[in-house]
Amino acid sequence: MRIPPRITRIGAAGALASALLLGGTAVAATPSTATAHAAVSAQQVRVASVGSICQSKLPAEAHDTLDLIAKGGPYPYPKDGTVFSNREGILPQQNSSYYHEFTVVTPGSPDRGARRIVTGEKKQEDYYTSDHYATFDLVDFGC
């Protein structure tokens, strides 16, 4: 299993990011450092959005999608298997064709719904999103 790299910061930038993320008190930043601090805290927020989920906790439809991916298809939607560009910047940065997306059927939805599996190139590098790319969980196949 591959765990996405985590960004750790120390010093003033880390203190500001921690304060913003955890609701603590932050010290005032000068205009020259405010932009750098905002970039650090934005990166921290994106990285914090990648969690993990035990494979057994996935919905049944996600298991169906993972089975289809393992078999190489056929997939129920034309967009399944297409490149996922990671425009949201939540997943670890990779080359433009590194990730691919697959639909996780949402019962009762008139369209593809919001649930997806996004795969990376490494074995068992599968991310689940239930909220159309707002957050991702790396699937843990060991539990």
PyMOL commands that place a pseudoatom at each C-alpha (Angstrom):
pseudoatom trace, name=CA, resn=MET, resi=1, chain=A, elem=C, hetatm=0, pos=[0.000, 0.000, 0.000]
pseudoatom trace, name=CA, resn=ARG, resi=2, chain=A, elem=C, hetatm=0, pos=[1.295, 3.467, -0.834]
pseudoatom trace, name=CA, resn=ILE, resi=3, chain=A, elem=C, hetatm=0, pos=[0.504, 6.357, 1.467]
pseudoatom trace, name=CA, resn=PRO, resi=4, chain=A, elem=C, hetatm=0, pos=[0.453, 9.763, -0.244]
pseudoatom trace, name=CA, resn=PRO, resi=5, chain=A, elem=C, hetatm=0, pos=[3.310, 11.986, 0.876]
pseudoatom trace, name=CA, resn=ARG, resi=6, chain=A, elem=C, hetatm=0, pos=[2.391, 14.368, 3.645]
pseudoatom trace, name=CA, resn=ILE, resi=7, chain=A, elem=C, hetatm=0, pos=[3.699, 17.864, 3.775]
pseudoatom trace, name=CA, resn=THR, resi=8, chain=A, elem=C, hetatm=0, pos=[5.102, 18.926, 7.088]
pseudoatom trace, name=CA, resn=ARG, resi=9, chain=A, elem=C, hetatm=0, pos=[6.191, 22.446, 7.891]
pseudoatom trace, name=CA, resn=ILE, resi=10, chain=A, elem=C, hetatm=0, pos=[7.940, 23.795, 10.935]
pseudoatom trace, name=CA, resn=GLY, resi=11, chain=A, elem=C, hetatm=0, pos=[8.471, 27.344, 12.119]
pseudoatom trace, name=CA, resn=ALA, resi=12, chain=A, elem=C, hetatm=0, pos=[6.171, 30.318, 11.607]
pseudoatom trace, name=CA, resn=ALA, resi=13, chain=A, elem=C, hetatm=0, pos=[4.533, 28.938, 8.489]
pseudoatom trace, name=CA, resn=GLY, resi=14, chain=A, elem=C, hetatm=0, pos=[3.651, 25.724, 10.326]
pseudoatom trace, name=CA, resn=ALA, resi=15, chain=A, elem=C, hetatm=0, pos=[2.311, 27.653, 13.293]
pseudoatom trace, name=CA, resn=LEU, resi=16, chain=A, elem=C, hetatm=0, pos=[0.063, 29.709, 11.028]
pseudoatom trace, name=CA, resn=ALA, resi=17, chain=A, elem=C, hetatm=0, pos=[-1.196, 26.650, 9.155]
pseudoatom trace, name=CA, resn=SER, resi=18, chain=A, elem=C, hetatm=0, pos=[-1.846, 24.833, 12.434]
pseudoatom trace, name=CA, resn=ALA, resi=19, chain=A, elem=C, hetatm=0, pos=[-3.695, 27.811, 13.824]
pseudoatom trace, name=CA, resn=LEU, resi=20, chain=A, elem=C, hetatm=0, pos=[-5.842, 28.087, 10.705]
pseudoatom trace, name=CA, resn=LEU, resi=21, chain=A, elem=C, hetatm=0, pos=[-6.596, 24.377, 10.551]
pseudoatom trace, name=CA, resn=LEU, resi=22, chain=A, elem=C, hetatm=0, pos=[-7.100, 23.786, 14.258]
pseudoatom trace, name=CA, resn=GLY, resi=23, chain=A, elem=C, hetatm=0, pos=[-8.683, 27.085, 15.250]
pseudoatom trace, name=CA, resn=GLY, resi=24, chain=A, elem=C, hetatm=0, pos=[-5.797, 28.341, 17.373]
pseudoatom trace, name=CA, resn=THR, resi=25, chain=A, elem=C, hetatm=0, pos=[-4.336, 31.814, 17.660]
pseudoatom trace, name=CA, resn=ALA, resi=26, chain=A, elem=C, hetatm=0, pos=[-2.096, 33.025, 14.891]
pseudoatom trace, name=CA, resn=VAL, resi=27, chain=A, elem=C, hetatm=0, pos=[0.404, 35.859, 14.987]
pseudoatom trace, name=CA, resn=ALA, resi=28, chain=A, elem=C, hetatm=0, pos=[0.007, 38.698, 12.511]
pseudoatom trace, name=CA, resn=ALA, resi=29, chain=A, elem=C, hetatm=0, pos=[1.981, 38.251, 9.331]
pseudoatom trace, name=CA, resn=THR, resi=30, chain=A, elem=C, hetatm=0, pos=[3.670, 41.050, 7.456]
pseudoatom trace, name=CA, resn=PRO, resi=31, chain=A, elem=C, hetatm=0, pos=[2.444, 41.688, 3.905]
pseudoatom trace, name=CA, resn=SER, resi=32, chain=A, elem=C, hetatm=0, pos=[5.610, 40.165, 2.454]
pseudoatom trace, name=CA, resn=THR, resi=33, chain=A, elem=C, hetatm=0, pos=[5.030, 36.877, 4.294]
pseudoatom trace, name=CA, resn=ALA, resi=34, chain=A, elem=C, hetatm=0, pos=[1.226, 36.801, 4.149]
pseudoatom trace, name=CA, resn=THR, resi=35, chain=A, elem=C, hetatm=0, pos=[1.198, 35.388, 0.622]
pseudoatom trace, name=CA, resn=ALA, resi=36, chain=A, elem=C, hetatm=0, pos=[3.661, 32.641, 1.519]
pseudoatom trace, name=CA, resn=HIS, resi=37, chain=A, elem=C, hetatm=0, pos=[1.639, 31.754, 4.612]
pseudoatom trace, name=CA, resn=ALA, resi=38, chain=A, elem=C, hetatm=0, pos=[-1.592, 31.613, 2.593]
pseudoatom trace, name=CA, resn=ALA, resi=39, chain=A, elem=C, hetatm=0, pos=[0.053, 29.265, 0.094]
pseudoatom trace, name=CA, resn=VAL, resi=40, chain=A, elem=C, hetatm=0, pos=[1.308, 27.023, 2.905]
pseudoatom trace, name=CA, resn=SER, resi=41, chain=A, elem=C, hetatm=0, pos=[-2.103, 26.890, 4.581]
pseudoatom trace, name=CA, resn=ALA, resi=42, chain=A, elem=C, hetatm=0, pos=[-3.857, 26.200, 1.256]
pseudoatom trace, name=CA, resn=GLN, resi=43, chain=A, elem=C, hetatm=0, pos=[-1.446, 23.318, 0.598]
pseudoatom trace, name=CA, resn=GLN, resi=44, chain=A, elem=C, hetatm=0, pos=[-2.052, 22.005, 4.127]
pseudoatom trace, name=CA, resn=VAL, resi=45, chain=A, elem=C, hetatm=0, pos=[-5.827, 22.083, 3.572]
pseudoatom trace, name=CA, resn=ARG, resi=46, chain=A, elem=C, hetatm=0, pos=[-5.529, 20.147, 0.288]
pseudoatom trace, name=CA, resn=VAL, resi=47, chain=A, elem=C, hetatm=0, pos=[-3.251, 17.501, 1.781]
pseudoatom trace, name=CA, resn=ALA, resi=48, chain=A, elem=C, hetatm=0, pos=[-5.498, 17.192, 4.829]
pseudoatom trace, name=CA, resn=SER, resi=49, chain=A, elem=C, hetatm=0, pos=[-8.337, 16.289, 2.453]
pseudoatom trace, name=CA, resn=VAL, resi=50, chain=A, elem=C, hetatm=0, pos=[-6.688, 12.951, 1.596]
pseudoatom trace, name=CA, resn=GLY, resi=51, chain=A, elem=C, hetatm=0, pos=[-7.632, 10.431, 4.246]
pseudoatom trace, name=CA, resn=SER, resi=52, chain=A, elem=C, hetatm=0, pos=[-7.845, 6.676, 4.219]
pseudoatom trace, name=CA, resn=ILE, resi=53, chain=A, elem=C, hetatm=0, pos=[-10.685, 4.201, 4.246]
pseudoatom trace, name=CA, resn=CYS, resi=54, chain=A, elem=C, hetatm=0, pos=[-10.672, 0.506, 4.962]
pseudoatom trace, name=CA, resn=GLN, resi=55, chain=A, elem=C, hetatm=0, pos=[-11.710, -1.474, 1.885]
pseudoatom trace, name=CA, resn=SER, resi=56, chain=A, elem=C, hetatm=0, pos=[-14.386, -3.219, 3.953]
pseudoatom trace, name=CA, resn=LYS, resi=57, chain=A, elem=C, hetatm=0, pos=[-15.992, 0.178, 4.752]
pseudoatom trace, name=CA, resn=LEU, resi=58, chain=A, elem=C, hetatm=0, pos=[-16.532, 1.076, 1.082]
pseudoatom trace, name=CA, resn=PRO, resi=59, chain=A, elem=C, hetatm=0, pos=[-20.080, 0.893, -0.273]
pseudoatom trace, name=CA, resn=ALA, resi=60, chain=A, elem=C, hetatm=0, pos=[-20.938, -2.281, -2.207]
pseudoatom trace, name=CA, resn=GLU, resi=61, chain=A, elem=C, hetatm=0, pos=[-20.963, -0.348, -5.489]
pseudoatom trace, name=CA, resn=ALA, resi=62, chain=A, elem=C, hetatm=0, pos=[-17.339, 0.714, -4.916]
pseudoatom trace, name=CA, resn=HIS, resi=63, chain=A, elem=C, hetatm=0, pos=[-16.389, -2.969, -4.557]
pseudoatom trace, name=CA, resn=ASP, resi=64, chain=A, elem=C, hetatm=0, pos=[-18.125, -3.605, -7.898]
pseudoatom trace, name=CA, resn=THR, resi=65, chain=A, elem=C, hetatm=0, pos=[-16.108, -0.789, -9.494]
pseudoatom trace, name=CA, resn=LEU, resi=66, chain=A, elem=C, hetatm=0, pos=[-12.822, -2.084, -8.043]
pseudoatom trace, name=CA, resn=ASP, resi=67, chain=A, elem=C, hetatm=0, pos=[-13.657, -5.556, -9.422]
pseudoatom trace, name=CA, resn=LEU, resi=68, chain=A, elem=C, hetatm=0, pos=[-14.279, -4.065, -12.884]
pseudoatom trace, name=CA, resn=ILE, resi=69, chain=A, elem=C, hetatm=0, pos=[-10.989, -2.163, -12.714]
pseudoatom trace, name=CA, resn=ALA, resi=70, chain=A, elem=C, hetatm=0, pos=[-9.128, -5.357, -11.771]
pseudoatom trace, name=CA, resn=LYS, resi=71, chain=A, elem=C, hetatm=0, pos=[-10.714, -7.139, -14.756]
pseudoatom trace, name=CA, resn=GLY, resi=72, chain=A, elem=C, hetatm=0, pos=[-10.032, -4.263, -17.145]
pseudoatom trace, name=CA, resn=GLY, resi=73, chain=A, elem=C, hetatm=0, pos=[-13.736, -3.603, -17.805]
pseudoatom trace, name=CA, resn=PRO, resi=74, chain=A, elem=C, hetatm=0, pos=[-16.144, -3.433, -19.468]
pseudoatom trace, name=CA, resn=TYR, resi=75, chain=A, elem=C, hetatm=0, pos=[-17.246, -0.230, -17.773]
pseudoatom trace, name=CA, resn=PRO, resi=76, chain=A, elem=C, hetatm=0, pos=[-20.823, 1.056, -17.626]
pseudoatom trace, name=CA, resn=TYR, resi=77, chain=A, elem=C, hetatm=0, pos=[-20.025, 4.696, -18.490]
pseudoatom trace, name=CA, resn=PRO, resi=78, chain=A, elem=C, hetatm=0, pos=[-18.037, 6.099, -21.438]
pseudoatom trace, name=CA, resn=LYS, resi=79, chain=A, elem=C, hetatm=0, pos=[-15.978, 8.363, -19.133]
pseudoatom trace, name=CA, resn=ASP, resi=80, chain=A, elem=C, hetatm=0, pos=[-14.783, 5.404, -17.034]
pseudoatom trace, name=CA, resn=GLY, resi=81, chain=A, elem=C, hetatm=0, pos=[-11.057, 4.880, -17.471]
pseudoatom trace, name=CA, resn=THR, resi=82, chain=A, elem=C, hetatm=0, pos=[-10.412, 8.395, -18.750]
pseudoatom trace, name=CA, resn=VAL, resi=83, chain=A, elem=C, hetatm=0, pos=[-7.613, 10.554, -17.400]
pseudoatom trace, name=CA, resn=PHE, resi=84, chain=A, elem=C, hetatm=0, pos=[-8.369, 12.354, -14.142]
pseudoatom trace, name=CA, resn=SER, resi=85, chain=A, elem=C, hetatm=0, pos=[-6.486, 15.648, -14.271]
pseudoatom trace, name=CA, resn=ASN, resi=86, chain=A, elem=C, hetatm=0, pos=[-6.437, 16.382, -10.515]
pseudoatom trace, name=CA, resn=ARG, resi=87, chain=A, elem=C, hetatm=0, pos=[-7.393, 20.033, -11.175]
pseudoatom trace, name=CA, resn=GLU, resi=88, chain=A, elem=C, hetatm=0, pos=[-8.487, 20.306, -7.561]
pseudoatom trace, name=CA, resn=GLY, resi=89, chain=A, elem=C, hetatm=0, pos=[-4.900, 19.596, -6.518]
pseudoatom trace, name=CA, resn=ILE, resi=90, chain=A, elem=C, hetatm=0, pos=[-5.986, 17.347, -3.655]
pseudoatom trace, name=CA, resn=LEU, resi=91, chain=A, elem=C, hetatm=0, pos=[-4.206, 14.169, -4.753]
pseudoatom trace, name=CA, resn=PRO, resi=92, chain=A, elem=C, hetatm=0, pos=[-0.407, 14.061, -4.799]
pseudoatom trace, name=CA, resn=GLN, resi=93, chain=A, elem=C, hetatm=0, pos=[0.963, 15.914, -7.816]
pseudoatom trace, name=CA, resn=GLN, resi=94, chain=A, elem=C, hetatm=0, pos=[1.878, 13.597, -10.696]
pseudoatom trace, name=CA, resn=ASN, resi=95, chain=A, elem=C, hetatm=0, pos=[2.209, 13.789, -14.471]
pseudoatom trace, name=CA, resn=SER, resi=96, chain=A, elem=C, hetatm=0, pos=[-0.938, 14.573, -16.451]
pseudoatom trace, name=CA, resn=SER, resi=97, chain=A, elem=C, hetatm=0, pos=[-1.877, 10.986, -17.327]
pseudoatom trace, name=CA, resn=TYR, resi=98, chain=A, elem=C, hetatm=0, pos=[-1.076, 9.392, -13.941]
pseudoatom trace, name=CA, resn=TYR, resi=99, chain=A, elem=C, hetatm=0, pos=[-4.640, 9.203, -12.576]
pseudoatom trace, name=CA, resn=HIS, resi=100, chain=A, elem=C, hetatm=0, pos=[-7.771, 7.662, -14.122]
pseudoatom trace, name=CA, resn=GLU, resi=101, chain=A, elem=C, hetatm=0, pos=[-11.350, 7.896, -12.917]
pseudoatom trace, name=CA, resn=PHE, resi=102, chain=A, elem=C, hetatm=0, pos=[-14.112, 5.320, -12.666]
pseudoatom trace, name=CA, resn=THR, resi=103, chain=A, elem=C, hetatm=0, pos=[-17.756, 5.742, -11.696]
pseudoatom trace, name=CA, resn=VAL, resi=104, chain=A, elem=C, hetatm=0, pos=[-19.104, 4.232, -8.500]
pseudoatom trace, name=CA, resn=VAL, resi=105, chain=A, elem=C, hetatm=0, pos=[-22.802, 3.750, -9.203]
pseudoatom trace, name=CA, resn=THR, resi=106, chain=A, elem=C, hetatm=0, pos=[-25.044, 5.795, -6.913]
pseudoatom trace, name=CA, resn=PRO, resi=107, chain=A, elem=C, hetatm=0, pos=[-28.419, 4.079, -6.448]
pseudoatom trace, name=CA, resn=GLY, resi=108, chain=A, elem=C, hetatm=0, pos=[-31.304, 6.386, -7.332]
pseudoatom trace, name=CA, resn=SER, resi=109, chain=A, elem=C, hetatm=0, pos=[-29.130, 8.931, -9.119]
pseudoatom trace, name=CA, resn=PRO, resi=110, chain=A, elem=C, hetatm=0, pos=[-30.350, 9.896, -12.610]
pseudoatom trace, name=CA, resn=ASP, resi=111, chain=A, elem=C, hetatm=0, pos=[-26.747, 10.388, -13.773]
pseudoatom trace, name=CA, resn=ARG, resi=112, chain=A, elem=C, hetatm=0, pos=[-23.261, 9.191, -12.813]
pseudoatom trace, name=CA, resn=GLY, resi=113, chain=A, elem=C, hetatm=0, pos=[-23.647, 10.659, -9.347]
pseudoatom trace, name=CA, resn=ALA, resi=114, chain=A, elem=C, hetatm=0, pos=[-20.817, 12.025, -7.222]
pseudoatom trace, name=CA, resn=ARG, resi=115, chain=A, elem=C, hetatm=0, pos=[-18.948, 8.853, -6.250]
pseudoatom trace, name=CA, resn=ARG, resi=116, chain=A, elem=C, hetatm=0, pos=[-15.735, 7.796, -8.004]
pseudoatom trace, name=CA, resn=ILE, resi=117, chain=A, elem=C, hetatm=0, pos=[-12.672, 5.634, -7.705]
pseudoatom trace, name=CA, resn=VAL, resi=118, chain=A, elem=C, hetatm=0, pos=[-9.545, 7.409, -8.957]
pseudoatom trace, name=CA, resn=THR, resi=119, chain=A, elem=C, hetatm=0, pos=[-6.605, 5.125, -9.596]
pseudoatom trace, name=CA, resn=GLY, resi=120, chain=A, elem=C, hetatm=0, pos=[-2.924, 5.952, -9.660]
pseudoatom trace, name=CA, resn=GLU, resi=121, chain=A, elem=C, hetatm=0, pos=[-0.296, 4.017, -11.579]
pseudoatom trace, name=CA, resn=LYS, resi=122, chain=A, elem=C, hetatm=0, pos=[0.995, 2.119, -8.549]
pseudoatom trace, name=CA, resn=LYS, resi=123, chain=A, elem=C, hetatm=0, pos=[-0.564, -1.168, -7.465]
pseudoatom trace, name=CA, resn=GLN, resi=124, chain=A, elem=C, hetatm=0, pos=[-3.462, -0.623, -5.056]
pseudoatom trace, name=CA, resn=GLU, resi=125, chain=A, elem=C, hetatm=0, pos=[-3.231, 3.149, -5.349]
pseudoatom trace, name=CA, resn=ASP, resi=126, chain=A, elem=C, hetatm=0, pos=[-6.970, 3.669, -5.412]
pseudoatom trace, name=CA, resn=TYR, resi=127, chain=A, elem=C, hetatm=0, pos=[-8.713, 6.725, -4.009]
pseudoatom trace, name=CA, resn=TYR, resi=128, chain=A, elem=C, hetatm=0, pos=[-12.430, 6.877, -3.196]
pseudoatom trace, name=CA, resn=THR, resi=129, chain=A, elem=C, hetatm=0, pos=[-14.446, 10.084, -3.309]
pseudoatom trace, name=CA, resn=SER, resi=130, chain=A, elem=C, hetatm=0, pos=[-18.104, 10.283, -2.366]
pseudoatom trace, name=CA, resn=ASP, resi=131, chain=A, elem=C, hetatm=0, pos=[-18.389, 14.034, -2.934]
pseudoatom trace, name=CA, resn=HIS, resi=132, chain=A, elem=C, hetatm=0, pos=[-17.244, 14.531, -6.542]
pseudoatom trace, name=CA, resn=TYR, resi=133, chain=A, elem=C, hetatm=0, pos=[-13.560, 15.240, -5.875]
pseudoatom trace, name=CA, resn=ALA, resi=134, chain=A, elem=C, hetatm=0, pos=[-13.927, 17.531, -2.826]
pseudoatom trace, name=CA, resn=THR, resi=135, chain=A, elem=C, hetatm=0, pos=[-12.199, 14.920, -0.609]
pseudoatom trace, name=CA, resn=PHE, resi=136, chain=A, elem=C, hetatm=0, pos=[-10.449, 11.629, -1.231]
pseudoatom trace, name=CA, resn=ASP, resi=137, chain=A, elem=C, hetatm=0, pos=[-9.671, 8.574, 0.853]
pseudoatom trace, name=CA, resn=LEU, resi=138, chain=A, elem=C, hetatm=0, pos=[-6.874, 6.194, -0.094]
pseudoatom trace, name=CA, resn=VAL, resi=139, chain=A, elem=C, hetatm=0, pos=[-8.313, 2.671, -0.016]
pseudoatom trace, name=CA, resn=ASP, resi=140, chain=A, elem=C, hetatm=0, pos=[-6.533, 0.511, 2.568]
pseudoatom trace, name=CA, resn=PHE, resi=141, chain=A, elem=C, hetatm=0, pos=[-6.593, -3.054, 1.264]
pseudoatom trace, name=CA, resn=GLY, resi=142, chain=A, elem=C, hetatm=0, pos=[-5.016, -4.425, 4.450]
pseudoatom trace, name=CA, resn=CYS, resi=143, chain=A, elem=C, hetatm=0, pos=[-8.056, -4.144, 6.694]
for i in range(1, 143): cmd.bond("trace and resi %d" % i, "trace and resi %d" % (i + 1))
show_as sticks, trace
zoom trace
